[in-house]
């Protein structure tokens, strides 16, 4: 989980934006927050994919 949090901080340019993004519900996750989905390997991979899109300027 620490790896994903660090990734979020890089992709979103800071601790506070990452914290907000990780806690906010997201339609691509069925209304769950990224943190809620990170309790499984599949969910963790979904969140990593979303962050990769953010990092490369793709819409999420």
PQR file of N, CA, C, O and H, with PARSE charges and radii, in Angstrom:
ATOM      1  N   UNK A   1       0.821  -1.192   0.000 -0.4000 1.5000
ATOM      2  CA  UNK A   1       0.000   0.000   0.000 -0.0000 2.0000
ATOM      3  C   UNK A   1       0.867   1.258   0.000  0.5500 1.7000
ATOM      4  O   UNK A   1       0.509   2.255  -0.628 -0.5500 1.4000
ATOM      5  N   UNK A   2       1.977   1.221   0.684 -0.4000 1.5000
ATOM      6  CA  UNK A   2       2.859   2.388   0.745 -0.0000 2.0000
ATOM      7  C   UNK A   2       3.356   2.770  -0.642  0.5500 1.7000
ATOM      8  O   UNK A   2       3.518   3.951  -0.949 -0.5500 1.4000
ATOM      9  H   UNK A   2       2.267   0.412   1.194  0.4000 1.0000
ATOM     10  N   UNK A   3       3.595   1.766  -1.474 -0.4000 1.5000
ATOM     11  CA  UNK A   3       4.036   2.023  -2.844 -0.0000 2.0000
ATOM     12  C   UNK A   3       2.975   2.800  -3.625  0.5500 1.7000
ATOM     13  O   UNK A   3       3.306   3.720  -4.372 -0.5500 1.4000
ATOM     14  H   UNK A   3       3.462   0.806  -1.225  0.4000 1.0000
ATOM     15  N   UNK A   4       1.720   2.440  -3.457 -0.4000 1.5000
ATOM     16  CA  UNK A   4       0.636   3.108  -4.175 -0.0000 2.0000
ATOM     17  C   UNK A   4       0.444   4.525  -3.645  0.5500 1.7000
ATOM     18  O   UNK A   4       0.189   5.444  -4.424 -0.5500 1.4000
ATOM     19  H   UNK A   4       1.450   1.693  -2.849  0.4000 1.0000
ATOM     20  N   UNK A   5       0.560   4.712  -2.356 -0.4000 1.5000
ATOM     21  CA  UNK A   5       0.436   6.055  -1.772 -0.0000 2.0000
ATOM     22  C   UNK A   5       1.555   6.953  -2.306  0.5500 1.7000
ATOM     23  O   UNK A   5       1.307   8.109  -2.649 -0.5500 1.4000
ATOM     24  H   UNK A   5       0.767   3.966  -1.723  0.4000 1.0000
ATOM     25  N   UNK A   6       2.772   6.437  -2.377 -0.4000 1.5000
ATOM     26  CA  UNK A   6       3.889   7.219  -2.924 -0.0000 2.0000
ATOM     27  C   UNK A   6       3.652   7.533  -4.399  0.5500 1.7000
ATOM     28  O   UNK A   6       3.948   8.637  -4.854 -0.5500 1.4000
ATOM     29  H   UNK A   6       2.973   5.499  -2.097  0.4000 1.0000
ATOM     30  N   UNK A   7       3.124   6.574  -5.138 -0.4000 1.5000
ATOM     31  CA  UNK A   7       2.793   6.773  -6.549 -0.0000 2.0000
ATOM     32  C   UNK A   7       1.754   7.880  -6.678  0.5500 1.7000
ATOM     33  O   UNK A   7       1.878   8.749  -7.541 -0.5500 1.4000
ATOM     34  H   UNK A   7       2.883   5.677  -4.767  0.4000 1.0000
ATOM     35  N   UNK A   8       0.737   7.852  -5.830 -0.4000 1.5000
ATOM     36  CA  UNK A   8      -0.309   8.878  -5.856 -0.0000 2.0000
ATOM     37  C   UNK A   8       0.276  10.260  -5.572  0.5500 1.7000
ATOM     38  O   UNK A   8      -0.104  11.243  -6.208 -0.5500 1.4000
ATOM     39  H   UNK A   8       0.637   7.146  -5.130  0.4000 1.0000
ATOM     40  N   UNK A   9       1.196  10.332  -4.622 -0.4000 1.5000
ATOM     41  CA  UNK A   9       1.816  11.616  -4.303 -0.0000 2.0000
ATOM     42  C   UNK A   9       2.606  12.163  -5.481  0.5500 1.7000
ATOM     43  O   UNK A   9       2.588  13.367  -5.737 -0.5500 1.4000
ATOM     44  H   UNK A   9       1.505   9.534  -4.105  0.4000 1.0000
ATOM     45  N   UNK A  10       3.304  11.280  -6.203 -0.4000 1.5000
ATOM     46  CA  UNK A  10       4.045  11.728  -7.395 -0.0000 2.0000
ATOM     47  C   UNK A  10       3.086  12.128  -8.513  0.5500 1.7000
ATOM     48  O   UNK A  10       3.232  13.193  -9.113 -0.5500 1.4000
ATOM     49  H   UNK A  10       3.318  10.302  -5.994  0.4000 1.0000
ATOM     50  N   UNK A  11       2.118  11.280  -8.786 -0.4000 1.5000
ATOM     51  CA  UNK A  11       1.204  11.509  -9.912 -0.0000 2.0000
ATOM     52  C   UNK A  11       0.342  12.749  -9.707  0.5500 1.7000
ATOM     53  O   UNK A  11      -0.009  13.436 -10.665 -0.5500 1.4000
ATOM     54  H   UNK A  11       1.999  10.415  -8.299  0.4000 1.0000
ATOM     55  N   UNK A  12       0.004  13.028  -8.452 -0.4000 1.5000
ATOM     56  CA  UNK A  12      -0.904  14.134  -8.148 -0.0000 2.0000
ATOM     57  C   UNK A  12      -0.186  15.351  -7.563  0.5500 1.7000
ATOM     58  O   UNK A  12      -0.829  16.297  -7.107 -0.5500 1.4000
ATOM     59  H   UNK A  12       0.290  12.470  -7.673  0.4000 1.0000
ATOM     60  N   UNK A  13       1.133  15.322  -7.578 -0.4000 1.5000
ATOM     61  CA  UNK A  13       1.960  16.462  -7.153 -0.0000 2.0000
ATOM     62  C   UNK A  13       1.772  16.881  -5.698  0.5500 1.7000
ATOM     63  O   UNK A  13       1.647  18.070  -5.406 -0.5500 1.4000
ATOM     64  H   UNK A  13       1.655  14.554  -7.948  0.4000 1.0000
ATOM     65  N   UNK A  14       1.751  15.929  -4.801 -0.4000 1.5000
ATOM     66  CA  UNK A  14       1.747  16.294  -3.392 -0.0000 2.0000
ATOM     67  C   UNK A  14       0.940  15.378  -2.497  0.5500 1.7000
ATOM     68  O   UNK A  14       0.132  14.566  -2.949 -0.5500 1.4000
ATOM     69  H   UNK A  14       1.852  14.962  -5.038  0.4000 1.0000
ATOM     70  N   UNK A  15       1.192  15.540  -1.213 -0.4000 1.5000
ATOM     71  CA  UNK A  15       0.548  14.707  -0.201 -0.0000 2.0000
ATOM     72  C   UNK A  15      -0.951  14.996  -0.125  0.5500 1.7000
ATOM     73  O   UNK A  15      -1.760  14.069  -0.154 -0.5500 1.4000
ATOM     74  H   UNK A  15       1.848  16.199  -0.846  0.4000 1.0000
ATOM     75  N   UNK A  16      -1.323  16.256  -0.028 -0.4000 1.5000
ATOM     76  CA  UNK A  16      -2.747  16.583   0.138 -0.0000 2.0000
ATOM     77  C   UNK A  16      -3.598  16.198  -1.066  0.5500 1.7000
ATOM     78  O   UNK A  16      -4.662  15.608  -0.880 -0.5500 1.4000
ATOM     79  H   UNK A  16      -0.666  17.010  -0.005  0.4000 1.0000
ATOM     80  N   UNK A  17      -3.172  16.508  -2.302 -0.4000 1.5000
ATOM     81  CA  UNK A  17      -3.967  16.047  -3.448 -0.0000 2.0000
ATOM     82  C   UNK A  17      -4.079  14.525  -3.496  0.5500 1.7000
ATOM     83  O   UNK A  17      -5.132  13.989  -3.844 -0.5500 1.4000
ATOM     84  H   UNK A  17      -2.308  16.987  -2.453  0.4000 1.0000
ATOM     85  N   UNK A  18      -3.002  13.834  -3.150 -0.4000 1.5000
ATOM     86  CA  UNK A  18      -3.030  12.370  -3.145 -0.0000 2.0000
ATOM     87  C   UNK A  18      -4.004  11.865  -2.094  0.5500 1.7000
ATOM     88  O   UNK A  18      -4.789  10.955  -2.360 -0.5500 1.4000
ATOM     89  H   UNK A  18      -2.147  14.269  -2.868  0.4000 1.0000
ATOM     90  N   UNK A  19      -3.961  12.439  -0.919 -0.4000 1.5000
ATOM     91  CA  UNK A  19      -4.862  12.044   0.172 -0.0000 2.0000
ATOM     92  C   UNK A  19      -6.319  12.227  -0.247  0.5500 1.7000
ATOM     93  O   UNK A  19      -7.151  11.346  -0.031 -0.5500 1.4000
ATOM     94  H   UNK A  19      -3.324  13.178  -0.702  0.4000 1.0000
ATOM     95  N   UNK A  20      -6.616  13.370  -0.843 -0.4000 1.5000
ATOM     96  CA  UNK A  20      -7.992  13.638  -1.287 -0.0000 2.0000
ATOM     97  C   UNK A  20      -8.420  12.654  -2.368  0.5500 1.7000
ATOM     98  O   UNK A  20      -9.528  12.120  -2.310 -0.5500 1.4000
ATOM     99  H   UNK A  20      -5.940  14.086  -1.018  0.4000 1.0000
ATOM    100  N   UNK A  21      -7.560  12.406  -3.355 -0.4000 1.5000
ATOM    101  CA  UNK A  21      -7.894  11.495  -4.451 -0.0000 2.0000
ATOM    102  C   UNK A  21      -8.111  10.081  -3.936  0.5500 1.7000
ATOM    103  O   UNK A  21      -9.050   9.406  -4.357 -0.5500 1.4000
ATOM    104  H   UNK A  21      -6.661  12.840  -3.403  0.4000 1.0000
ATOM    105  N   UNK A  22      -7.261   9.629  -3.040 -0.4000 1.5000
ATOM    106  CA  UNK A  22      -7.363   8.268  -2.510 -0.0000 2.0000
ATOM    107  C   UNK A  22      -8.633   8.062  -1.683  0.5500 1.7000
ATOM    108  O   UNK A  22      -9.136   6.941  -1.597 -0.5500 1.4000
ATOM    109  H   UNK A  22      -6.498  10.177  -2.698  0.4000 1.0000
ATOM    110  N   UNK A  23      -9.150   9.115  -1.082 -0.4000 1.5000
ATOM    111  CA  UNK A  23     -10.333   8.998  -0.215 -0.0000 2.0000
ATOM    112  C   UNK A  23     -11.646   9.282  -0.929  0.5500 1.7000
ATOM    113  O   UNK A  23     -12.712   8.936  -0.419 -0.5500 1.4000
ATOM    114  H   UNK A  23      -8.742  10.025  -1.151  0.4000 1.0000
ATOM    115  N   UNK A  24     -11.586   9.905  -2.097 -0.4000 1.5000
ATOM    116  CA  UNK A  24     -12.810  10.311  -2.799 -0.0000 2.0000
ATOM    117  C   UNK A  24     -13.427   9.148  -3.580  0.5500 1.7000
ATOM    118  O   UNK A  24     -12.704   8.353  -4.182 -0.5500 1.4000
ATOM    119  H   UNK A  24     -10.721  10.186  -2.511  0.4000 1.0000
ATOM    120  N   UNK A  25     -14.757   9.047  -3.574 -0.4000 1.5000
ATOM    121  CA  UNK A  25     -15.418   8.019  -4.386 -0.0000 2.0000
ATOM    122  C   UNK A  25     -15.137   8.258  -5.868  0.5500 1.7000
ATOM    123  O   UNK A  25     -15.008   9.400  -6.307 -0.5500 1.4000
ATOM    124  H   UNK A  25     -15.344   9.693  -3.085  0.4000 1.0000
ATOM    125  N   UNK A  26     -15.045   7.175  -6.630 -0.4000 1.5000
ATOM    126  CA  UNK A  26     -14.764   7.306  -8.059 -0.0000 2.0000
ATOM    127  C   UNK A  26     -15.690   6.397  -8.849  0.5500 1.7000
ATOM    128  O   UNK A  26     -15.900   5.237  -8.497 -0.5500 1.4000
ATOM    129  H   UNK A  26     -15.150   6.247  -6.273  0.4000 1.0000
ATOM    130  N   UNK A  27     -16.241   6.949  -9.925 -0.4000 1.5000
ATOM    131  CA  UNK A  27     -17.195   6.182 -10.735 -0.0000 2.0000
ATOM    132  C   UNK A  27     -16.562   4.948 -11.375  0.5500 1.7000
ATOM    133  O   UNK A  27     -17.238   3.933 -11.543 -0.5500 1.4000
ATOM    134  H   UNK A  27     -16.070   7.892 -10.211  0.4000 1.0000
ATOM    135  N   UNK A  28     -15.279   5.016 -11.736 -0.4000 1.5000
ATOM    136  CA  UNK A  28     -14.611   3.855 -12.329 -0.0000 2.0000
ATOM    137  C   UNK A  28     -14.441   2.711 -11.335  0.5500 1.7000
ATOM    138  O   UNK A  28     -14.149   1.579 -11.723 -0.5500 1.4000
ATOM    139  H   UNK A  28     -14.730   5.840 -11.599  0.4000 1.0000
ATOM    140  N   UNK A  29     -14.623   3.011 -10.069 -0.4000 1.5000
ATOM    141  CA  UNK A  29     -14.506   1.987  -9.027 -0.0000 2.0000
ATOM    142  C   UNK A  29     -15.872   1.677  -8.420  0.5500 1.7000
ATOM    143  O   UNK A  29     -15.967   1.210  -7.285 -0.5500 1.4000
ATOM    144  H   UNK A  29     -14.860   3.930  -9.755  0.4000 1.0000
ATOM    145  N   UNK A  30     -16.914   1.939  -9.180 -0.4000 1.5000
ATOM    146  CA  UNK A  30     -18.261   1.647  -8.706 -0.0000 2.0000
ATOM    147  C   UNK A  30     -18.693   2.515  -7.540  0.5500 1.7000
ATOM    148  O   UNK A  30     -19.526   2.105  -6.732 -0.5500 1.4000
ATOM    149  H   UNK A  30     -16.837   2.319 -10.102  0.4000 1.0000
ATOM    150  N   UNK A  31     -18.133   3.710  -7.448 -0.4000 1.5000
ATOM    151  CA  UNK A  31     -18.472   4.629  -6.368 -0.0000 2.0000
ATOM    152  C   UNK A  31     -17.615   4.448  -5.126  0.5500 1.7000
ATOM    153  O   UNK A  31     -17.748   5.207  -4.165 -0.5500 1.4000
ATOM    154  H   UNK A  31     -17.456   4.043  -8.104  0.4000 1.0000
ATOM    155  N   UNK A  32     -16.751   3.467  -5.133 -0.4000 1.5000
ATOM    156  CA  UNK A  32     -15.831   3.261  -4.004 -0.0000 2.0000
ATOM    157  C   UNK A  32     -14.645   4.208  -4.145  0.5500 1.7000
ATOM    158  O   UNK A  32     -14.349   4.694  -5.237 -0.5500 1.4000
ATOM    159  H   UNK A  32     -16.643   2.851  -5.913  0.4000 1.0000
ATOM    160  N   UNK A  33     -13.983   4.458  -3.046 -0.4000 1.5000
ATOM    161  CA  UNK A  33     -12.762   5.255  -3.109 -0.0000 2.0000
ATOM    162  C   UNK A  33     -11.597   4.327  -3.450  0.5500 1.7000
ATOM    163  O   UNK A  33     -11.670   3.122  -3.208 -0.5500 1.4000
ATOM    164  H   UNK A  33     -14.223   4.064  -2.159  0.4000 1.0000
ATOM    165  N   UNK A  34     -10.527   4.886  -4.009 -0.4000 1.5000
ATOM    166  CA  UNK A  34      -9.350   4.064  -4.260 -0.0000 2.0000
ATOM    167  C   UNK A  34      -8.865   3.328  -2.998  0.5500 1.7000
ATOM    168  O   UNK A  34      -8.470   2.165  -3.075 -0.5500 1.4000
ATOM    169  H   UNK A  34     -10.467   5.864  -4.205  0.4000 1.0000
ATOM    170  N   UNK A  35      -8.894   3.998  -1.850 -0.4000 1.5000
ATOM    171  CA  UNK A  35      -8.475   3.326  -0.617 -0.0000 2.0000
ATOM    172  C   UNK A  35      -9.361   2.122  -0.304  0.5500 1.7000
ATOM    173  O   UNK A  35      -8.868   1.088   0.148 -0.5500 1.4000
ATOM    174  H   UNK A  35      -9.215   4.943  -1.788  0.4000 1.0000
ATOM    175  N   UNK A  36     -10.653   2.251  -0.541 -0.4000 1.5000
ATOM    176  CA  UNK A  36     -11.563   1.133  -0.296 -0.0000 2.0000
ATOM    177  C   UNK A  36     -11.244  -0.055  -1.190  0.5500 1.7000
ATOM    178  O   UNK A  36     -11.414  -1.201  -0.774 -0.5500 1.4000
ATOM    179  H   UNK A  36     -11.054   3.090  -0.908  0.4000 1.0000
ATOM    180  N   UNK A  37     -10.788   0.197  -2.400 -0.4000 1.5000
ATOM    181  CA  UNK A  37     -10.510  -0.872  -3.360 -0.0000 2.0000
ATOM    182  C   UNK A  37      -9.146  -1.513  -3.180  0.5500 1.7000
ATOM    183  O   UNK A  37      -8.883  -2.576  -3.743 -0.5500 1.4000
ATOM    184  H   UNK A  37     -10.650   1.128  -2.738  0.4000 1.0000
ATOM    185  N   UNK A  38      -8.281  -0.888  -2.407 -0.4000 1.5000
ATOM    186  CA  UNK A  38      -6.925  -1.379  -2.277 -0.0000 2.0000
ATOM    187  C   UNK A  38      -6.794  -2.545  -1.294  0.5500 1.7000
ATOM    188  O   UNK A  38      -5.682  -2.895  -0.899 -0.5500 1.4000
ATOM    189  H   UNK A  38      -8.495  -0.025  -1.950  0.4000 1.0000
ATOM    190  N   UNK A  39      -7.913  -3.149  -0.898 -0.4000 1.5000
ATOM    191  CA  UNK A  39      -7.850  -4.275   0.031 -0.0000 2.0000
ATOM    192  C   UNK A  39      -7.698  -5.620  -0.681  0.5500 1.7000
ATOM    193  O   UNK A  39      -7.584  -6.662  -0.035 -0.5500 1.4000
ATOM    194  H   UNK A  39      -8.817  -2.865  -1.219  0.4000 1.0000
ATOM    195  N   UNK A  40      -7.696  -5.589  -2.014 -0.4000 1.5000
ATOM    196  CA  UNK A  40      -7.459  -6.814  -2.792 -0.0000 2.0000
ATOM    197  C   UNK A  40      -6.385  -6.531  -3.838  0.5500 1.7000
ATOM    198  O   UNK A  40      -6.106  -5.377  -4.166 -0.5500 1.4000
ATOM    199  H   UNK A  40      -7.789  -4.742  -2.539  0.4000 1.0000
ATOM    200  N   UNK A  41      -5.796  -7.589  -4.346 -0.4000 1.5000
ATOM    201  CA  UNK A  41      -4.769  -7.434  -5.385 -0.0000 2.0000
ATOM    202  C   UNK A  41      -5.380  -6.822  -6.648  0.5500 1.7000
ATOM    203  O   UNK A  41      -4.768  -5.958  -7.277 -0.5500 1.4000
ATOM    204  H   UNK A  41      -6.022  -8.526  -4.079  0.4000 1.0000
ATOM    205  N   UNK A  42      -6.574  -7.262  -7.016 -0.4000 1.5000
ATOM    206  CA  UNK A  42      -7.260  -6.728  -8.206 -0.0000 2.0000
ATOM    207  C   UNK A  42      -7.538  -5.242  -8.015  0.5500 1.7000
ATOM    208  O   UNK A  42      -7.283  -4.439  -8.912 -0.5500 1.4000
ATOM    209  H   UNK A  42      -7.071  -7.963  -6.505  0.4000 1.0000
ATOM    210  N   UNK A  43      -8.053  -4.882  -6.861 -0.4000 1.5000
ATOM    211  CA  UNK A  43      -8.331  -3.477  -6.572 -0.0000 2.0000
ATOM    212  C   UNK A  43      -7.077  -2.632  -6.583  0.5500 1.7000
ATOM    213  O   UNK A  43      -7.075  -1.513  -7.096 -0.5500 1.4000
ATOM    214  H   UNK A  43      -8.260  -5.534  -6.132  0.4000 1.0000
ATOM    215  N   UNK A  44      -6.010  -3.168  -6.016 -0.4000 1.5000
ATOM    216  CA  UNK A  44      -4.735  -2.450  -6.001 -0.0000 2.0000
ATOM    217  C   UNK A  44      -4.266  -2.191  -7.433  0.5500 1.7000
ATOM    218  O   UNK A  44      -3.791  -1.099  -7.745 -0.5500 1.4000
ATOM    219  H   UNK A  44      -6.012  -4.077  -5.599  0.4000 1.0000
ATOM    220  N   UNK A  45      -4.398  -3.190  -8.297 -0.4000 1.5000
ATOM    221  CA  UNK A  45      -3.999  -3.014  -9.692 -0.0000 2.0000
ATOM    222  C   UNK A  45      -4.870  -1.988 -10.400  0.5500 1.7000
ATOM    223  O   UNK A  45      -4.369  -1.224 -11.224 -0.5500 1.4000
ATOM    224  H   UNK A  45      -4.784  -4.077  -8.044  0.4000 1.0000
ATOM    225  N   UNK A  46      -6.164  -1.954 -10.096 -0.4000 1.5000
ATOM    226  CA  UNK A  46      -7.055  -0.938 -10.686 -0.0000 2.0000
ATOM    227  C   UNK A  46      -6.589   0.459 -10.302  0.5500 1.7000
ATOM    228  O   UNK A  46      -6.528   1.355 -11.144 -0.5500 1.4000
ATOM    229  H   UNK A  46      -6.571  -2.575  -9.425  0.4000 1.0000
ATOM    230  N   UNK A  47      -6.266   0.637  -9.044 -0.4000 1.5000
ATOM    231  CA  UNK A  47      -5.825   1.952  -8.556 -0.0000 2.0000
ATOM    232  C   UNK A  47      -4.494   2.329  -9.206  0.5500 1.7000
ATOM    233  O   UNK A  47      -4.315   3.479  -9.607 -0.5500 1.4000
ATOM    234  H   UNK A  47      -6.316  -0.091  -8.360  0.4000 1.0000
ATOM    235  N   UNK A  48      -3.568   1.392  -9.318 -0.4000 1.5000
ATOM    236  CA  UNK A  48      -2.287   1.679  -9.976 -0.0000 2.0000
ATOM    237  C   UNK A  48      -2.493   2.093 -11.432  0.5500 1.7000
ATOM    238  O   UNK A  48      -1.840   3.015 -11.921 -0.5500 1.4000
ATOM    239  H   UNK A  48      -3.714   0.458  -8.993  0.4000 1.0000
ATOM    240  N   UNK A  49      -3.400   1.410 -12.116 -0.4000 1.5000
ATOM    241  CA  UNK A  49      -3.688   1.752 -13.508 -0.0000 2.0000
ATOM    242  C   UNK A  49      -4.262   3.158 -13.604  0.5500 1.7000
ATOM    243  O   UNK A  49      -3.876   3.933 -14.479 -0.5500 1.4000
ATOM    244  H   UNK A  49      -3.931   0.661 -11.719  0.4000 1.0000
ATOM    245  N   UNK A  50      -5.182   3.487 -12.704 -0.4000 1.5000
ATOM    246  CA  UNK A  50      -5.753   4.834 -12.706 -0.0000 2.0000
ATOM    247  C   UNK A  50      -4.675   5.881 -12.468  0.5500 1.7000
ATOM    248  O   UNK A  50      -4.655   6.917 -13.133 -0.5500 1.4000
ATOM    249  H   UNK A  50      -5.495   2.858 -11.993  0.4000 1.0000
ATOM    250  N   UNK A  51      -3.783   5.617 -11.527 -0.4000 1.5000
ATOM    251  CA  UNK A  51      -2.712   6.570 -11.241 -0.0000 2.0000
ATOM    252  C   UNK A  51      -1.745   6.709 -12.411  0.5500 1.7000
ATOM    253  O   UNK A  51      -1.230   7.798 -12.663 -0.5500 1.4000
ATOM    254  H   UNK A  51      -3.799   4.775 -10.987  0.4000 1.0000
ATOM    255  N   UNK A  52      -1.496   5.623 -13.125 -0.4000 1.5000
ATOM    256  CA  UNK A  52      -0.635   5.699 -14.306 -0.0000 2.0000
ATOM    257  C   UNK A  52      -1.273   6.607 -15.349  0.5500 1.7000
ATOM    258  O   UNK A  52      -0.577   7.379 -16.009 -0.5500 1.4000
ATOM    259  H   UNK A  52      -1.914   4.737 -12.921  0.4000 1.0000
ATOM    260  N   UNK A  53      -2.588   6.521 -15.503 -0.4000 1.5000
ATOM    261  CA  UNK A  53      -3.291   7.389 -16.444 -0.0000 2.0000
ATOM    262  C   UNK A  53      -3.162   8.849 -16.004  0.5500 1.7000
ATOM    263  O   UNK A  53      -2.903   9.729 -16.826 -0.5500 1.4000
ATOM    264  H   UNK A  53      -3.153   5.894 -14.967  0.4000 1.0000
ATOM    265  N   UNK A  54      -3.342   9.099 -14.720 -0.4000 1.5000
ATOM    266  CA  UNK A  54      -3.208  10.471 -14.197 -0.0000 2.0000
ATOM    267  C   UNK A  54      -1.796  10.980 -14.456  0.5500 1.7000
ATOM    268  O   UNK A  54      -1.610  12.101 -14.930 -0.5500 1.4000
ATOM    269  H   UNK A  54      -3.553   8.384 -14.053  0.4000 1.0000
ATOM    270  N   UNK A  55      -0.805  10.154 -14.143 -0.4000 1.5000
ATOM    271  CA  UNK A  55       0.586  10.568 -14.306 -0.0000 2.0000
ATOM    272  C   UNK A  55       0.931  10.940 -15.747  0.5500 1.7000
ATOM    273  O   UNK A  55       1.756  11.820 -15.991 -0.5500 1.4000
ATOM    274  H   UNK A  55      -0.956   9.243 -13.758  0.4000 1.0000
ATOM    275  N   UNK A  56       0.295  10.267 -16.687 -0.4000 1.5000
ATOM    276  CA  UNK A  56       0.574  10.515 -18.108 -0.0000 2.0000
ATOM    277  C   UNK A  56      -0.433  11.456 -18.756  0.5500 1.7000
ATOM    278  O   UNK A  56      -0.472  11.581 -19.980 -0.5500 1.4000
ATOM    279  H   UNK A  56      -0.376   9.552 -16.489  0.4000 1.0000
ATOM    280  N   UNK A  57      -1.252  12.121 -17.932 -0.4000 1.5000
ATOM    281  CA  UNK A  57      -2.159  13.138 -18.434 -0.0000 2.0000
ATOM    282  C   UNK A  57      -3.398  12.594 -19.140  0.5500 1.7000
ATOM    283  O   UNK A  57      -4.055  13.310 -19.897 -0.5500 1.4000
ATOM    284  H   UNK A  57      -1.221  12.019 -16.938  0.4000 1.0000
ATOM    285  N   UNK A  58      -3.709  11.342 -18.891 -0.4000 1.5000
ATOM    286  CA  UNK A  58      -4.899  10.744 -19.510 -0.0000 2.0000
ATOM    287  C   UNK A  58      -6.083  10.928 -18.555  0.5500 1.7000
ATOM    288  O   UNK A  58      -5.900  10.896 -17.338 -0.5500 1.4000
ATOM    289  H   UNK A  58      -3.176  10.760 -18.276  0.4000 1.0000
ATOM    290  N   UNK A  59      -7.276  11.116 -19.083 -0.4000 1.5000
ATOM    291  CA  UNK A  59      -8.430  11.294 -18.206 -0.0000 2.0000
ATOM    292  C   UNK A  59      -8.756  10.020 -17.437  0.5500 1.7000
ATOM    293  O   UNK A  59      -8.564   8.907 -17.924 -0.5500 1.4000
ATOM    294  H   UNK A  59      -7.425  11.141 -20.071  0.4000 1.0000
ATOM    295  N   UNK A  60      -9.252  10.217 -16.229 -0.4000 1.5000
ATOM    296  CA  UNK A  60      -9.659   9.087 -15.401 -0.0000 2.0000
ATOM    297  C   UNK A  60     -11.076   9.279 -14.955  0.5500 1.7000
ATOM    298  O   UNK A  60     -11.619   8.436 -14.242 -0.5500 1.4000
ATOM    299  H   UNK A  60      -9.409  11.121 -15.833  0.4000 1.0000
TER
END
